[in-house]
């Protein structure tokens, strides 16, 4: 996890702590960074991420600066380790499927960042530029239909 870096020159909060906090949020099935932030009063955070929980704004800002190549490298290491340990066992027919599902997380006519996608929306008042983000999570599946 320490291989994941961000673009900050001198961050006070280690990137690994931010990544651990986001992972805990997903594993605990918390719906948002704000829901995660409401758990700050509990003393368990120093054990889970190595320090107190940063604010939801800080987590979101730093997560947006993370270098994706480091995340991809970590995902590949995890996959190779699971495959080597036979945790990803293929079914009798020998096929595994990767299920990709696209999501649009938000859209705005006013707010945008350098990473936003944009599209032209045709309205009766004229054309407007809408900014949005998409993600495509991938899940391994070894089950068959039927």
N, C-alpha and C positions, 0 to 999 in steps of 0.2 A: 504494500500500500504506500510505502514511502517513495516508490518510483513515480507516483502521480504528482505532477507539479502544476503550478499555475503561473500566470504572467505577472504577478506582483513582484516588485523589486525587493522589498523588505517587509514581508508580512509578519505581523505580530503573532498571529494565530497560525500554527502549522497546517499546511494543506491536508495532511493525513488526518488531523482532528476534524476538519470539515467533512472529509470523505466518510470517516467513521460515523459522524452524526447523521449524515444523509442515509447511510446504510442502516443505521438503527431505526430511522424514520420509516424506511421501506419494510424492514423486518417486523416492526411493530404495527405495520399497516396504519400509520398515521396519515391523514389525508393531505396535510400541507405543512409547510415550514412553520406556520403560525401555531398549528396543533403541537408540533414538536417544541416550539418555544414555550408553550404553557407547561411543559414538564421541567422547566429550568429550576424550579424550587426544590426538586428532589436531589439528594446528594449522590445519586448513583452515577452521574455523568463523569466524574473524575476517574472512576473505575473503567467505564466503557470507552471513553475517547481520550483519556489521559489528561483532561483538564475540565473546567466548568464549561457548560454549553454556551457557545456564542449566540448572539441575537439572531433571529430569523433573517433580518436584513443582511447581516454579515455573512451568514451561511449562503444565502442566495447570490450575493455579490461575488463571493469567492468561487462558488460553484460555477458561475458563468465565465470565470477566467481560467478554469482548469483546462490543461492541454489534453485533448481527446486521444492523442496517440498513447499516452501513459495509461489511460483507461482501457483502450483496446489491448494493449500489451498485458495488462493485469487479467482481463477477461480471457485472453488466449492461454495464459499460464494456468488459470483456474480450470479451463476446459481440458487442457492437456493433463493436468493432475487428476481430474475426475475420470477421464478416459483411461489413463494409466492404472488408476486404482479400481477400474471396472465398475465405477459408480454409474456410468452411462452405458448400460448394457443394451445392445440392440435386441429387438424381438426376434422370434424364430425366422421371420422372412428377411432379417438382416438390414432393414431400412430404418433410418431415423429421419424425421421431418423437422424442418425449421419453419415455424409459423411466424410470419411477419405481419404485424398489424399497425397501420398508420394512424396517428392521432394528431389533431390540430389543437394545441394547448390554449391558444388565445388569439384574438385578433383585435386590432385597434386602428382607428383612423388618425389618432393624434400622437400616441406614444410609440417609439420604435428605438431599436438599438442597431449597431452595425451588422449584427448577425440575422436580422429580420429578413424574411422573404416578403415580397410585395406583389400585389395584384391590383388591377384597375377594376373598380366597381362602377358600372354604368347606372346612374340614377336619373330621375327627372330633372334634378337640379344641375346635372352635369357629371362628368367623370370624377371619381375620387380614388386616391391611392389608399389601399388598406394594407397594413403591416401584420405579419403573423409568423408563428413558429410551428414547425411540425416535428414529430419524432416517430421513429419506426422501431418499437421494441421487437425483439426476436426471442422466441421460446422454442426449446427442444421438445419434441413430442415423439414418443415411441409407440403410441397407441394407434390402433387401426379402427376405422369405422366399420360398424356392422357386427 
